[in-house]
Amino acid sequence: QEQLVESGGGLVQAGGSLRLSCAASGRIFRNSVMGWFRQAPGKEREFVASISWNGGSTYYGDSVKGRFTVSRDNAKNTVLLQMNSLKPEDSAVYYCARGRSMIPVGSSSPSQYNYWGQGTQVTVSS
């Protein structure tokens, strides 16, 4: 099996924090860029963050820079998204995704990723 499973979403007040986790199974995690995307109702899927295969490089969408931090633990086949200073506009379903082979760490298009999790809901109340 080859799949990604997100967890950690929930309801939080504005200004609060959440940590999302993505667990990978199969042989899809290592040697690949991992990304986070989000999608709110009626909106396009939006790039949130990505991280290189060894965790040495990260990239963030403009809307989350300075507030979110992405990390990965290859030994545990997990990638994390720490979300701080949350805003109501951060409310969305958050997805983790595996990048296609050898894509740049800053790849922000959903088409550059070929494995996706089921998503986890994040709701930020005002």
N, C-alpha and C positions, 0 to 999 in steps of 0.2 A: 504494500500500500504506500501511496505517496500523497500526503495531505498536510495541510496547515490548519491549526485550530487556535482561534483567538479566545482569550478570556480576560476578565478583569473590568469589563464595562459596567456601568451602573449610573446611578443618579447622584449628582454632586452639585453643590451650590457654587455660584460664580466665585472665583478666587480660590477654589479648592483644587485638589489634586487627585489624579487617578493613575494607576500603573496598569498598562495592558501587557499581556504576555501572548506570545505566539509560539506554539509547540509544533515542531515538524516531525513527521514520520517518513520512513523510507529514506531514499538517498537523494534528497532534493535540497538539503539545507547547506551543506558545506560547499565551499568553492563557488559561492554565488552571492551576488548582491541581494539583500533583503530590503523590502520596502514596506512602508505603511501608507495607506490611502484612507480617505474617508468620503462618505457620500451622504448628503442630507436629502430629504425628500424634495423632488423637483429640481435637483441640482446635479451637475456633472460630478463624476468621481474626481476627487481632488488629491493631489500628491501632498503627503505630510512629511515623510522623512525616509531616508534610506541609509544603509550602512554597508561598507565593503565586506568582502568575504572574511577578512581577518579582524574586522572591527576597527581598523586603523583610520578610516575615513568615514565621515558622516556628512549628510546633506539634508537640508530642511527647506520646506516651503516657506515663503515669505510670511505667511500668516501665523506661523508657529515658532519662528526663530526667537530664541531667547527664553522660550517657555517650555518647549518639549525637548526631550533627550532620548535618542535611540541607542540601544546597546545590544550586544549579542553574546551568547555563551555557546560556542561551537561544541564544547564537550557535552552540553546538555541539550543541544539542538533547539535552542530557544532564542527568541529575539524579544526585547522589551521596548516599550514606549512609555517613558515617564512623562506625564502631562501635568504641568503646574500652571498656576494662575489661569485656570480655565475660565472661559467666557461662554456666554450663551451661544454665540455663533460657532463654537466648537462642537455643538451637538450634532451628532451624525452616527452612522454605522461605520465603524472602523475595521478595516481589512488589512491583514498582512499578506504579503505576496513575495514570491521568489522571482528574481530577475532572470531573464533569458541569459544564456551563456555569454559571458564576457562583456556585459553591458557596463557602461560607466556608472560609478557609484551615484552620480547625480541624476540618473535617468528618472524623469518625472512623468512620463507617459504610461498610462496603464497598459498600453500595447507592448511595452518593453518587459512585461512580467507575464509569466505563463503558468504559475500556480497560485491559487488564491484560497484563503480561508473563507469560512462562512460568515464572518463578520461578528462584531460585538457592539451593542448599542451603548453609546455614551450620551447622556442627557445632562446638560448644565442648566440649572435654574437660575433665574435672575433674582 
